[in-house]
Amino acid sequence: MAPIHEAAKRLDAVALRRELERGVDPDMPESTNFMDRICPLYLVVGTNSRDSTPQTIGLRLACIKILLEAGASVEGIPPRRSPLHVAAGNSEKHFECVFDMLLAAGADINKVRSSLSALCIAAESGTAATVAKIISAGAMDFDRALDLAITNGKIRNCAPLMRAGAAIPAVITAPPPHWQHMVPDFPQTRAYIEKIRAAGGYKAYEKAHRQRLAAILSRFPAIPVEILERIVEFSWDIGGH
């Protein structure tokens, strides 16, 4: 592995800057194999992805800044997934720490690599908060993302997609038999989606859920009727389960 890649994996900003000052290409691929080429920015975003301590976040952001200022492509090297794709499938804190910087640098929120957008990756392996943030940034691949969220048993990721307009798939795709032990929440997610279908769609299901919760609160006469639904909106994930 070249020194610039070693520095990127260690989140070593000093060594990274030294390599760039020597004239090393900020997009230098780690491998000569076309399908396996990984750039330093990809390594910086992806390394130690579960470490969200303030120190690691600071080092990661410093290294991203150094690479972008040196001219690194925010989209990485095709056909590999972009740095944004890498972040979308990781923990919420990891995603939050790099998302704004990548987006400000021009990352395409709807870029498709290996047949998946960042929204699809977040839907199948990320968190609901990540899904919602990517949608708010202009992502559009709602239907495909919802299908992946269902298949991967990501029940909490379904609601923000349906709120954004994702259509319930006509046929729910079950995980392959050899994956089913890795997706224990698929049956629960499928049942949730079928309840929404039976209700006539997500908006109808959400409305009925809100009314049920408001009816429960109405048993407490001290709460004015006109604010019951507002309390419900702020207290529960309406339609999310």
C-alpha positions as CSV (number, residue, x, y, z in Angstrom):
1,M,0.0,0.0,0.0
2,A,1.3,3.4,-1.0
3,P,2.1,5.9,1.8
4,I,-0.8,8.2,0.9
5,H,-3.2,5.3,1.4
6,E,-1.6,4.3,4.7
7,A,-2.0,7.9,5.8
8,A,-5.6,8.0,4.7
9,K,-6.4,4.7,6.6
10,R,-4.7,6.0,9.8
11,L,-6.5,9.4,9.5
12,D,-3.0,10.9,9.7
13,A,-3.4,14.4,8.5
14,V,0.3,15.3,8.8
15,A,1.4,12.4,6.7
16,L,-1.4,12.9,4.2
17,R,-0.4,16.5,3.7
18,R,3.2,15.5,3.3
19,E,2.4,13.1,0.5
20,L,0.3,15.6,-1.3
21,E,3.1,18.2,-1.0
22,R,5.4,15.7,-2.6
23,G,3.1,15.8,-5.6
24,V,1.2,12.5,-5.1
25,D,-2.1,12.4,-6.9
26,P,-5.0,13.0,-4.4
27,D,-7.0,10.5,-6.4
28,M,-4.3,7.9,-6.6
29,P,-6.0,4.5,-6.8
30,E,-5.0,1.9,-4.2
31,S,-5.2,-0.9,-6.7
32,T,-4.5,-1.2,-10.5
33,N,-7.5,-3.6,-10.8
34,F,-10.3,-1.6,-12.5
35,M,-13.0,-3.0,-10.2
36,D,-11.1,-2.5,-7.0
37,R,-9.7,1.0,-7.3
38,I,-10.1,2.9,-4.1
39,C,-9.0,6.5,-3.7
40,P,-7.6,8.2,-0.5
41,L,-10.9,10.1,0.1
42,Y,-12.8,6.8,0.1
43,L,-10.4,5.4,2.7
44,V,-10.7,8.5,4.9
45,V,-14.5,8.3,4.9
46,G,-14.7,4.6,5.3
47,T,-12.0,3.8,7.9
48,N,-12.9,3.3,11.5
49,S,-16.5,4.0,10.6
50,R,-17.9,2.9,14.0
51,D,-15.5,5.2,15.9
52,S,-17.4,8.5,16.4
53,T,-15.4,9.9,19.3
54,P,-14.7,13.7,19.0
55,Q,-11.0,13.0,18.3
56,T,-11.7,10.6,15.4
57,I,-14.3,12.9,13.9
58,G,-11.9,15.8,14.0
59,L,-9.2,13.8,12.3
60,R,-11.6,12.5,9.7
61,L,-12.8,16.0,8.8
62,A,-9.3,17.4,8.7
63,C,-8.2,14.7,6.3
64,I,-11.3,15.2,4.1
65,K,-10.6,18.9,4.0
66,I,-6.9,18.4,3.1
67,L,-7.8,16.0,0.2
68,L,-10.6,18.2,-1.2
69,E,-8.3,21.3,-1.1
70,A,-5.7,19.3,-3.0
71,G,-8.3,18.6,-5.8
72,A,-9.5,15.1,-4.9
73,S,-12.7,14.1,-6.6
74,V,-15.6,14.1,-4.2
75,E,-17.2,11.3,-6.3
76,G,-14.2,8.9,-5.9
77,I,-13.2,6.5,-8.7
78,P,-15.8,4.7,-10.8
79,P,-17.1,2.0,-10.7
80,R,-16.5,1.9,-6.9
81,R,-19.1,3.5,-4.7
82,S,-18.5,7.2,-3.9
83,P,-17.4,8.4,-0.4
84,L,-21.0,9.5,0.1
85,H,-22.2,6.0,-0.6
86,V,-19.8,4.7,1.9
87,A,-21.0,7.1,4.6
88,A,-24.7,6.4,3.9
89,G,-24.5,2.8,5.1
90,N,-22.6,3.6,8.3
91,S,-23.7,4.8,11.7
92,E,-25.8,7.9,12.1
93,K,-22.9,9.8,13.8
94,H,-20.4,8.8,11.2
95,F,-22.8,9.9,8.4
96,E,-23.6,13.2,10.1
97,C,-19.9,14.1,10.5
98,V,-19.0,13.8,6.8
99,F,-22.3,14.5,5.0
100,D,-22.4,18.3,5.0
101,M,-18.7,18.5,3.9
102,L,-19.2,16.1,1.0
103,L,-22.4,17.7,-0.1
104,A,-20.8,21.2,0.1
105,A,-17.9,19.9,-2.1
106,G,-20.4,18.9,-4.8
107,A,-21.2,15.3,-4.1
108,D,-24.2,14.2,-6.3
109,I,-26.9,13.0,-3.9
110,N,-28.5,10.9,-6.7
111,K,-25.3,9.4,-8.1
112,V,-25.7,5.7,-8.9
113,R,-22.9,3.3,-8.4
114,S,-23.1,-0.5,-8.6
115,S,-26.8,0.0,-9.4
116,L,-27.4,1.8,-6.0
117,S,-27.9,5.4,-5.0
118,A,-26.8,6.8,-1.6
119,L,-30.5,6.7,-0.5
120,C,-30.7,3.0,-1.4
121,I,-27.7,2.2,0.6
122,A,-29.0,4.1,3.6
123,A,-32.4,2.4,3.3
124,E,-30.9,-1.1,3.2
125,S,-28.2,-0.7,5.9
126,G,-28.3,2.8,7.4
127,T,-30.6,4.5,9.8
128,A,-34.0,6.3,9.5
129,A,-32.3,9.6,10.3
130,T,-29.8,9.1,7.5
131,V,-32.6,8.2,5.1
132,A,-34.5,11.4,6.1
133,K,-31.5,13.6,5.7
134,I,-30.6,12.3,2.3
135,I,-34.2,12.8,1.2
136,S,-34.1,16.4,2.5
137,A,-31.0,16.9,0.3
138,G,-32.9,16.1,-2.8
139,A,-32.6,12.3,-3.3
140,M,-35.2,10.8,-5.6
141,D,-34.9,7.1,-5.8
142,F,-37.7,6.4,-3.3
143,D,-39.4,3.3,-4.8
144,R,-36.1,1.3,-5.1
145,A,-35.0,2.4,-1.7
146,L,-38.3,1.3,-0.1
147,D,-38.0,-2.1,-1.7
148,L,-34.5,-2.5,-0.3
149,A,-35.6,-1.3,3.2
150,I,-38.4,-3.9,3.2
151,T,-36.2,-6.8,2.0
152,N,-33.5,-6.0,4.5
153,G,-36.0,-5.7,7.4
154,K,-35.3,-2.1,8.1
155,I,-38.8,-1.2,9.4
156,R,-37.8,2.2,10.7
157,N,-36.4,3.3,7.3
158,C,-39.7,2.7,5.6
159,A,-41.8,5.5,7.0
160,P,-39.6,8.4,5.8
161,L,-39.5,6.9,2.3
162,M,-43.3,6.5,2.2
163,R,-43.8,10.1,3.5
164,A,-41.6,11.3,0.6
165,G,-43.8,9.5,-1.9
166,A,-42.4,6.0,-2.3
167,A,-44.9,3.5,-3.7
168,I,-45.5,0.2,-1.9
169,P,-44.2,-2.5,-4.1
170,A,-46.8,-4.7,-5.7
171,V,-44.8,-7.7,-4.7
172,I,-42.6,-7.7,-1.6
173,T,-39.2,-9.2,-2.3
174,A,-38.2,-11.6,0.5
175,P,-34.5,-12.0,1.2
176,P,-32.9,-15.1,-0.4
177,P,-33.1,-18.2,1.8
178,H,-29.4,-18.1,2.7
179,W,-29.8,-14.5,3.9
180,Q,-32.9,-14.9,6.0
181,H,-31.1,-15.6,9.2
182,M,-29.3,-12.3,8.7
183,V,-32.6,-10.4,8.3
184,P,-34.6,-11.4,11.4
185,D,-36.9,-8.3,11.2
186,F,-38.1,-9.0,7.6
187,P,-41.4,-10.8,8.7
188,Q,-42.3,-7.8,11.0
189,T,-41.4,-5.3,8.3
190,R,-43.5,-7.2,5.7
191,A,-46.5,-7.3,8.1
192,Y,-46.2,-3.5,8.7
193,I,-46.2,-2.8,4.9
194,E,-49.2,-5.1,4.4
195,K,-51.1,-3.2,7.1
196,I,-50.4,0.0,5.3
197,R,-51.5,-1.5,2.0
198,A,-54.7,-2.7,3.7
199,A,-55.3,0.8,5.1
200,G,-55.3,2.3,1.6
201,G,-51.8,3.7,1.6
202,Y,-49.4,5.4,3.9
203,K,-51.3,8.7,4.4
204,A,-54.5,6.8,5.4
205,Y,-52.5,4.6,7.8
206,E,-50.7,7.6,9.3
207,K,-54.0,9.4,9.8
208,A,-55.6,6.4,11.5
209,H,-52.5,6.0,13.7
210,R,-52.7,9.6,14.7
211,Q,-56.4,9.3,15.5
212,R,-55.9,6.2,17.6
213,L,-53.2,7.8,19.7
214,A,-55.3,11.0,20.1
215,A,-58.2,8.9,21.3
216,I,-56.0,7.4,24.0
217,L,-55.0,10.8,25.2
218,S,-58.6,12.1,25.2
219,R,-59.2,9.9,28.3
220,F,-57.3,12.6,30.2
221,P,-59.7,15.6,30.4
222,A,-57.0,18.0,31.5
223,I,-55.6,18.1,28.0
224,P,-57.5,20.5,25.7
225,V,-58.9,18.6,22.7
226,E,-57.5,21.1,20.2
227,I,-53.9,20.3,21.1
228,L,-54.2,16.5,21.4
229,E,-53.1,15.8,17.8
230,R,-50.2,18.3,18.1
231,I,-49.0,16.4,21.2
232,V,-49.3,13.2,19.3
233,E,-47.2,14.6,16.4
234,F,-44.3,15.6,18.6
235,S,-44.4,12.5,20.9
236,W,-44.7,9.6,18.5
237,D,-43.4,8.4,15.2
238,I,-46.8,8.6,13.5
239,G,-47.2,5.9,11.0
240,G,-43.7,4.6,11.7
241,H,-44.8,1.3,13.2
